[in-house]
Amino acid sequence: MAGMSGPQLVERLRNNSGSLPVLFMSGHPPDQMPTLGIDAKDDILRKPFTPSALAIAVRAVLDRVRGEQAGSV
């Protein structure tokens, strides 16, 4: 993304559409996440990862969001 980081894009999208599930992918050490704009509550998949680890992480985010939505109804 030219001129914008992933966390900046997420912030902009969340400002426009409220809650937005996001799965960050990063090879940076965990202690650098806050300086990159990634909060501890954000879902993060550590690089390198396998296709199955990606599928599991995406499923976990979707299931969490579905559970949150069901609890708010």
N, CA, C and O atoms as a printed pandas DataFrame, in Angstrom:
     atom_number atom_name residue_name chain_id  residue_number  x_coord  y_coord  z_coord
0              1         N          MET        A               1    0.847   -1.172    0.000
1              2        CA          MET        A               1    0.000    0.000    0.000
2              3         C          MET        A               1    0.891    1.233    0.000
3              4         O          MET        A               1    1.627    1.495    0.951
4              5         N          ALA        A               2    0.808    1.945   -1.040
5              6        CA          ALA        A               2    1.644    3.137   -1.163
6              7         C          ALA        A               2    1.180    4.231   -0.208
7              8         O          ALA        A               2    0.020    4.643   -0.227
8              9         N          GLY        A               3    2.109    4.692    0.627
9             10        CA          GLY        A               3    1.825    5.825    1.494
10            11         C          GLY        A               3    1.009    5.532    2.733
11            12         O          GLY        A               3    0.639    6.457    3.455
12            13         N          MET        A               4    0.714    4.257    3.002
13            14        CA          MET        A               4   -0.105    3.928    4.162
14            15         C          MET        A               4    0.271    2.538    4.662
15            16         O          MET        A               4    0.490    1.617    3.875
16            17         N          SER        A               5    0.341    2.403    5.995
17            18        CA          SER        A               5    0.621    1.093    6.582
18            19         C          SER        A               5   -0.684    0.329    6.765
19            20         O          SER        A               5   -1.766    0.906    6.658
20            21         N          GLY        A               6   -0.583   -0.946    7.036
21            22        CA          GLY        A               6   -1.763   -1.763    7.306
22            23         C          GLY        A               6   -2.574   -1.221    8.484
23            24         O          GLY        A               6   -3.788   -1.060    8.364
24            25         N          PRO        A               7   -1.927   -0.938    9.619
25            26        CA          PRO        A               7   -2.675   -0.381   10.740
26            27         C          PRO        A               7   -3.349    0.959   10.417
27            28         O          PRO        A               7   -4.444    1.231   10.911
28            29         N          GLN        A               8   -2.712    1.788    9.602
29            30        CA          GLN        A               8   -3.333    3.056    9.208
30            31         C          GLN        A               8   -4.576    2.810    8.353
31            32         O          GLN        A               8   -5.592    3.483    8.524
32            33         N          LEU        A               9   -4.496    1.853    7.441
33            34        CA          LEU        A               9   -5.647    1.503    6.615
34            35         C          LEU        A               9   -6.794    0.991    7.484
35            36         O          LEU        A               9   -7.945    1.385    7.293
36            37         N          VAL        A              10   -6.480    0.116    8.434
37            38        CA          VAL        A              10   -7.507   -0.424    9.330
38            39         C          VAL        A              10   -8.163    0.699   10.123
39            40         O          VAL        A              10   -9.385    0.718   10.267
40            41         N          GLU        A              11   -7.369    1.634   10.641
41            42        CA          GLU        A              11   -7.930    2.757   11.397
42            43         C          GLU        A              11   -8.880    3.572   10.526
43            44         O          GLU        A              11   -9.963    3.955   10.967
44            45         N          ARG        A              12   -8.474    3.830    9.305
45            46        CA          ARG        A              12   -9.327    4.603    8.398
46            47         C          ARG        A              12  -10.626    3.857    8.093
47            48         O          ARG        A              12  -11.702    4.455    8.107
48            49         N          LEU        A              13  -10.533    2.567    7.822
49            50        CA          LEU        A              13  -11.731    1.771    7.529
50            51         C          LEU        A              13  -12.651    1.681    8.741
51            52         O          LEU        A              13  -13.872    1.777    8.609
52            53         N          ARG        A              14  -12.064    1.497    9.920
53            54        CA          ARG        A              14  -12.879    1.410   11.139
54            55         C          ARG        A              14  -13.545    2.745   11.458
55            56         O          ARG        A              14  -14.649    2.764   12.004
56            57         N          ASN        A              15  -12.907    3.846   11.132
57            58        CA          ASN        A              15  -13.518    5.163   11.341
58            59         C          ASN        A              15  -14.734    5.339   10.440
59            60         O          ASN        A              15  -15.696    6.007   10.816
60            61         N          ASN        A              16  -14.692    4.739    9.251
61            62        CA          ASN        A              16  -15.791    4.866    8.294
62            63         C          ASN        A              16  -16.894    3.846    8.512
63            64         O          ASN        A              16  -18.059    4.127    8.229
64            65         N          SER        A              17  -16.543    2.655    9.016
65            66        CA          SER        A              17  -17.561    1.603    9.092
66            67         C          SER        A              17  -17.684    0.954   10.459
67            68         O          SER        A              17  -18.251   -0.133   10.568
68            69         N          GLY        A              18  -17.177    1.579   11.487
69            70        CA          GLY        A              18  -17.315    1.002   12.827
70            71         C          GLY        A              18  -16.419   -0.206   13.023
71            72         O          GLY        A              18  -15.256   -0.208   12.621
72            73         N          SER        A              19  -16.965   -1.212   13.634
73            74        CA          SER        A              19  -16.199   -2.416   13.937
74            75         C          SER        A              19  -15.872   -3.177   12.661
75            76         O          SER        A              19  -16.740   -3.383   11.813
76            77         N          LEU        A              20  -14.653   -3.582   12.531
77            78        CA          LEU        A              20  -14.213   -4.316   11.348
78            79         C          LEU        A              20  -13.240   -5.402   11.795
79            80         O          LEU        A              20  -12.191   -5.089   12.357
80            81         N          PRO        A              21  -13.565   -6.669   11.555
81            82        CA          PRO        A              21  -12.622   -7.718   11.933
82            83         C          PRO        A              21  -11.385   -7.676   11.037
83            84         O          PRO        A              21  -11.487   -7.537    9.818
84            85         N          VAL        A              22  -10.227   -7.799   11.663
85            86        CA          VAL        A              22   -8.962   -7.728   10.931
86            87         C          VAL        A              22   -8.019   -8.786   11.482
87            88         O          VAL        A              22   -7.963   -9.021   12.689
88            89         N          LEU        A              23   -7.293   -9.409   10.594
89            90        CA          LEU        A              23   -6.230  -10.331   10.975
90            91         C          LEU        A              23   -4.930   -9.769   10.413
91            92         O          LEU        A              23   -4.690   -9.821    9.207
92            93         N          PHE        A              24   -4.101   -9.236   11.291
93            94        CA          PHE        A              24   -2.799   -8.722   10.862
94            95         C          PHE        A              24   -1.840   -9.885   10.680
95            96         O          PHE        A              24   -1.920  -10.888   11.390
96            97         N          MET        A              25   -0.930   -9.743    9.720
97            98        CA          MET        A              25    0.131  -10.720    9.498
98            99         C          MET        A              25    1.442   -9.969    9.624
99           100         O          MET        A              25    1.662   -8.969    8.940
100          101         N          SER        A              26    2.319  -10.455   10.503
101          102        CA          SER        A              26    3.541   -9.717   10.758
102          103         C          SER        A              26    4.689  -10.649   11.113
103          104         O          SER        A              26    4.507  -11.686   11.752
104          105         N          GLY        A              27    5.855  -10.250   10.684
105          106        CA          GLY        A              27    7.071  -10.939   11.058
106          107         C          GLY        A              27    7.838  -10.188   12.131
107          108         O          GLY        A              27    8.897  -10.633   12.573
108          109         N          HIS        A              28    7.297   -9.035   12.556
109          110        CA          HIS        A              28    7.949   -8.236   13.591
110          111         C          HIS        A              28    7.795   -8.901   14.958
111          112         O          HIS        A              28    6.812   -9.602   15.199
112          113         N          PRO        A              29    8.757   -8.685   15.848
113          114        CA          PRO        A              29    8.649   -9.234   17.209
114          115         C          PRO        A              29    7.443   -8.637   17.941
115          116         O          PRO        A              29    7.070   -7.492   17.689
116          117         N          PRO        A              30    6.838   -9.405   18.840
117          118        CA          PRO        A              30    5.652   -8.939   19.565
118          119         C          PRO        A              30    5.844   -7.600   20.272
119          120         O          PRO        A              30    4.906   -6.805   20.344
120          121         N          ASP        A              31    7.044   -7.337   20.795
121          122        CA          ASP        A              31    7.250   -6.081   21.525
122          123         C          ASP        A              31    7.246   -4.855   20.610
123          124         O          ASP        A              31    7.165   -3.727   21.098
124          125         N          GLN        A              32    7.332   -5.056   19.288
125          126        CA          GLN        A              32    7.291   -3.933   18.351
126          127         C          GLN        A              32    5.876   -3.626   17.861
127          128         O          GLN        A              32    5.662   -2.599   17.217
128          129         N          MET        A              33    4.912   -4.491   18.150
129          130        CA          MET        A              33    3.547   -4.297   17.648
130          131         C          MET        A              33    2.962   -2.929   18.026
131          132         O          MET        A              33    2.404   -2.260   17.156
132          133         N          PRO        A              34    3.064   -2.488   19.280
133          134        CA          PRO        A              34    2.484   -1.174   19.618
134          135         C          PRO        A              34    3.108   -0.026   18.823
135          136         O          PRO        A              34    2.408    0.916   18.453
136          137         N          THR        A              35    4.404   -0.091   18.557
137          138        CA          THR        A              35    5.049    0.981   17.796
138          139         C          THR        A              35    4.619    0.965   16.331
139          140         O          THR        A              35    4.759    1.967   15.631
140          141         N          LEU        A              36    4.098   -0.170   15.869
141          142        CA          LEU        A              36    3.616   -0.279   14.488
142          143         C          LEU        A              36    2.136    0.080   14.374
143          144         O          LEU        A              36    1.590    0.135   13.272
144          145         N          GLY        A              37    1.491    0.322   15.509
145          146        CA          GLY        A              37    0.080    0.671   15.495
146          147         C          GLY        A              37   -0.837   -0.525   15.635
147          148         O          GLY        A              37   -2.038   -0.422   15.385
148          149         N          ILE        A              38   -0.283   -1.658   16.034
149          150        CA          ILE        A              38   -1.078   -2.870   16.221
150          151         C          ILE        A              38   -1.289   -3.057   17.716
151          152         O          ILE        A              38   -0.331   -3.171   18.481
152          153         N          ASP        A              39   -2.541   -3.087   18.119
153          154        CA          ASP        A              39   -2.915   -3.179   19.527
154          155         C          ASP        A              39   -2.896   -4.635   19.989
155          156         O          ASP        A              39   -3.044   -5.550   19.180
156          157         N          ALA        A              40   -2.716   -4.840   21.274
157          158        CA          ALA        A              40   -2.694   -6.195   21.840
158          159         C          ALA        A              40   -4.009   -6.926   21.625
159          160         O          ALA        A              40   -4.025   -8.156   21.594
160          161         N          LYS        A              41   -5.115   -6.197   21.477
161          162        CA          LYS        A              41   -6.417   -6.838   21.267
162          163         C          LYS        A              41   -6.623   -7.265   19.810
163          164         O          LYS        A              41   -7.558   -8.008   19.511
164          165         N          ASP        A              42   -5.764   -6.805   18.911
165          166        CA          ASP        A              42   -5.876   -7.182   17.505
166          167         C          ASP        A              42   -5.427   -8.624   17.293
167          168         O          ASP        A              42   -4.547   -9.121   17.996
168          169         N          ASP        A              43   -6.035   -9.283   16.325
169          170        CA          ASP        A              43   -5.630  -10.643   15.964
170          171         C          ASP        A              43   -4.404  -10.560   15.060
171          172         O          ASP        A              43   -4.388   -9.820   14.077
172          173         N          ILE        A              44   -3.380  -11.332   15.413
173          174        CA          ILE        A              44   -2.115  -11.290   14.673
174          175         C          ILE        A              44   -1.680  -12.711   14.341
175          176         O          ILE        A              44   -1.667  -13.588   15.205
176          177         N          LEU        A              45   -1.326  -12.924   13.084
177          178        CA          LEU        A              45   -0.762  -14.192   12.633
178          179         C          LEU        A              45    0.711  -13.946   12.376
179          180         O          LEU        A              45    1.078  -13.102   11.559
180          181         N          ARG        A              46    1.542  -14.679   13.071
181          182        CA          ARG        A              46    2.993  -14.487   12.975
182          183         C          ARG        A              46    3.552  -15.129   11.714
183          184         O          ARG        A              46    3.216  -16.269   11.392
184          185         N          LYS        A              47    4.406  -14.400   10.999
185          186        CA          LYS        A              47    5.097  -14.931    9.824
186          187         C          LYS        A              47    6.347  -15.658   10.289
187          188         O          LYS        A              47    6.918  -15.279   11.312
188          189         N          PRO        A              48    6.782  -16.656    9.600
189          190        CA          PRO        A              48    6.115  -17.332    8.485
190          191         C          PRO        A              48    5.002  -18.234    9.013
191          192         O          PRO        A              48    5.038  -18.674   10.163
192          193         N          PHE        A              49    4.022  -18.501    8.166
193          194        CA          PHE        A              49    2.920  -19.377    8.548
194          195         C          PHE        A              49    2.569  -20.284    7.373
195          196         O          PHE        A              49    2.901  -20.008    6.220
196          197         N          THR        A              50    1.900  -21.352    7.702
197          198        CA          THR        A              50    1.483  -22.313    6.685
198          199         C          THR        A              50    0.074  -21.959    6.207
199          200         O          THR        A              50   -0.642  -21.215    6.877
200          201         N          PRO        A              51   -0.319  -22.485    5.061
201          202        CA          PRO        A              51   -1.697  -22.262    4.612
202          203         C          PRO        A              51   -2.729  -22.740    5.638
203          204         O          PRO        A              51   -3.764  -22.099    5.819
204          205         N          SER        A              52   -2.454  -23.852    6.303
205          206        CA          SER        A              52   -3.420  -24.346    7.293
206          207         C          SER        A              52   -3.474  -23.419    8.515
207          208         O          SER        A              52   -4.545  -23.234    9.093
208          209         N          ALA        A              53   -2.345  -22.839    8.916
209          210        CA          ALA        A              53   -2.348  -21.883   10.028
210          211         C          ALA        A              53   -3.147  -20.634    9.650
211          212         O          ALA        A              53   -3.848  -20.071   10.491
212          213         N          LEU        A              54   -3.047  -20.203    8.399
213          214        CA          LEU        A              54   -3.835  -19.063    7.928
214          215         C          LEU        A              54   -5.325  -19.394    7.983
215          216         O          LEU        A              54   -6.124  -18.591    8.464
216          217         N          ALA        A              55   -5.694  -20.563    7.497
217          218        CA          ALA        A              55   -7.102  -20.971    7.513
218          219         C          ALA        A              55   -7.643  -21.037    8.940
219          220         O          ALA        A              55   -8.764  -20.601    9.201
220          221         N          ILE        A              56   -6.862  -21.573    9.846
221          222        CA          ILE        A              56   -7.285  -21.672   11.248
222          223         C          ILE        A              56   -7.446  -20.281   11.858
223          224         O          ILE        A              56   -8.405  -20.035   12.589
224          225         N          ALA        A              57   -6.527  -19.379   11.568
225          226        CA          ALA        A              57   -6.594  -18.024   12.121
226          227         C          ALA        A              57   -7.804  -17.260   11.577
227          228         O          ALA        A              57   -8.492  -16.568   12.328
228          229         N          VAL        A              58   -8.060  -17.385   10.282
229          230        CA          VAL        A              58   -9.220  -16.713    9.690
230          231         C          VAL        A              58  -10.508  -17.271   10.292
231          232         O          VAL        A              58  -11.414  -16.510   10.631
232          233         N          ARG        A              59  -10.595  -18.598   10.427
233          234        CA          ARG        A              59  -11.779  -19.220   11.016
234          235         C          ARG        A              59  -11.997  -18.725   12.450
235          236         O          ARG        A              59  -13.129  -18.466   12.856
236          237         N          ALA        A              60  -10.907  -18.597   13.211
237          238        CA          ALA        A              60  -11.010  -18.138   14.594
238          239         C          ALA        A              60  -11.544  -16.711   14.666
239          240         O          ALA        A              60  -12.376  -16.404   15.520
240          241         N          VAL        A              61  -11.075  -15.840   13.779
241          242        CA          VAL        A              61  -11.559  -14.455   13.762
242          243         C          VAL        A              61  -13.039  -14.430   13.385
243          244         O          VAL        A              61  -13.831  -13.737   14.024
244          245         N          LEU        A              62  -13.411  -15.178   12.359
245          246        CA          LEU        A              62  -14.816  -15.210   11.933
246          247         C          LEU        A              62  -15.719  -15.769   13.029
247          248         O          LEU        A              62  -16.810  -15.248   13.261
248          249         N          ASP        A              63  -15.272  -16.821   13.699
249          250        CA          ASP        A              63  -16.068  -17.406   14.784
250          251         C          ASP        A              63  -16.209  -16.428   15.945
251          252         O          ASP        A              63  -17.283  -16.319   16.536
252          253         N          ARG        A              64  -15.137  -15.718   16.275
253          254        CA          ARG        A              64  -15.192  -14.739   17.361
254          255         C          ARG        A              64  -16.176  -13.627   17.025
255          256         O          ARG        A              64  -16.981  -13.229   17.867
256          257         N          VAL        A              65  -16.113  -13.128   15.801
257          258        CA          VAL        A              65  -17.010  -12.051   15.381
258          259         C          VAL        A              65  -18.457  -12.543   15.397
259          260         O          VAL        A              65  -19.351  -11.828   15.849
260          261         N          ARG        A              66  -18.687  -13.751   14.909
261          262        CA          ARG        A              66  -20.041  -14.307   14.908
262          263         C          ARG        A              66  -20.553  -14.438   16.344
263          264         O          ARG        A              66  -21.716  -14.137   16.613
264          265         N          GLY        A              67  -19.704  -14.880   17.258
265          266        CA          GLY        A              67  -20.091  -14.996   18.662
266          267         C          GLY        A              67  -20.406  -13.649   19.277
267          268         O          GLY        A              67  -21.350  -13.532   20.058
268          269         N          GLU        A              68  -19.624  -12.622   18.937
269          270        CA          GLU        A              68  -19.871  -11.276   19.457
270          271         C          GLU        A              68  -21.196  -10.740   18.925
271          272         O          GLU        A              68  -21.950  -10.097   19.655
272          273         N          GLN        A              69  -21.473  -11.004   17.660
273          274        CA          GLN        A              69  -22.720  -10.522   17.066
274          275         C          GLN        A              69  -23.910  -11.241   17.660
275          276         O          GLN        A              69  -24.949  -10.620   17.881
276          277         N          ALA        A              70  -23.790  -12.544   17.928
277          278        CA          ALA        A              70  -24.880  -13.301   18.510
278          279         C          ALA        A              70  -25.171  -12.819   19.930
279          280         O          ALA        A              70  -26.322  -12.802   20.364
280          281         N          GLY        A              71  -24.124  -12.430   20.644
281          282        CA          GLY        A              71  -24.306  -11.955   22.010
282          283         C          GLY        A              71  -24.940  -10.585   22.093
283          284         O          GLY        A              71  -25.494  -10.217   23.129
284          285         N          SER        A              72  -24.864   -9.818   21.000
285          286        CA          SER        A              72  -25.432   -8.477   21.020
286          287         C          SER        A              72  -26.858   -8.419   20.514
287          288         O          SER        A              72  -27.469   -7.350   20.518
288          289         N          VAL        A              73  -27.403   -9.549   20.077
289          290        CA          VAL        A              73  -28.773   -9.576   19.537
290          291         C          VAL        A              73  -29.773   -9.723   20.642
291          292         O          VAL        A              73  -30.976   -9.766   20.385
